[in-house]
Amino acid sequence: KQEVTQIPAALSVPEGENLVLNCSFTDSAIYNLQWFRQDPGKGLTSLLLIQSSQREQTSGRLNASLDKSSGRSTLYIAASQPGDSATYLCAGGATNKLIFGTGTLLAVQP
Amino acid sequence: DGGITQSPKYLFRKEGQNVTLSCEQNLNHDAMYWYRQDPGQGLRLIYYSQIVNDFQKGDIAEGYSVSREKKESFPLTVTSAQKNPTAFYLCASSIAQGARDTGELFFGEGSRLTVL
């Protein structure tokens, strides 16, 4: 059974710092991997999708990579801002559904 | 604006009552999903549908029912058989890419159900 783990569970950094969020999965047979952002009491906002044939994706200050052989994905956030404060979720896609991690709660201090 | 609309945003239910959560999308997506979110846990899949008039159980389908009569709509009924229904419910949709690939999922704003 696929399980997705996110480390750390919570992270507090000063504004301007670069940071890395980690996601690991037990079954390397995932087909794609998606990173989301969730603000308190809100739905999920898609940040990046790494397709099966890809190893990384970039959008603005965000970069996500996927290494299926090691069962890991990382989300890199450059020059963090207070507006980046949210919960970040990764999800691995396999057989028509996404399996979610429990998320990393990020606080960026001004 | 294209997107996914969930209603109601907040819902209170007495024990023993069935309630239906609405999910409508105008993205022309084939696939739709219902997830449940509880504090400290990842999102868990309740039901999903890849095509009209067809749907499959997810990991926690007991006590829930769905229908998919229209491409745009995928309502979820929380029945009295669901033992712990208080949760945040999230609907999503995607362009189904095939047998394995979910494609990129897009989510609605969620519905918070509280059982009194």
Interface residues (C-beta under 8 A of the other chain):
Chain A: V4 Y31 N32 Q34 F36 G41 K42 G43 L44 T45 S46 L49 Q51 S52 L89 A91 G93 A94 T95 N96 K97 L98 I99 F100 G101 T102 G103
Chain B: I4 Q6 A31 Y33 Y35 G40 Q41 G42 L43 R44 L45 Y48 Q50 Q56 G58 L90 A92 A96 A99 R100 D101 T102 E104 L105 F106 F107 G108 E109 G110 R112
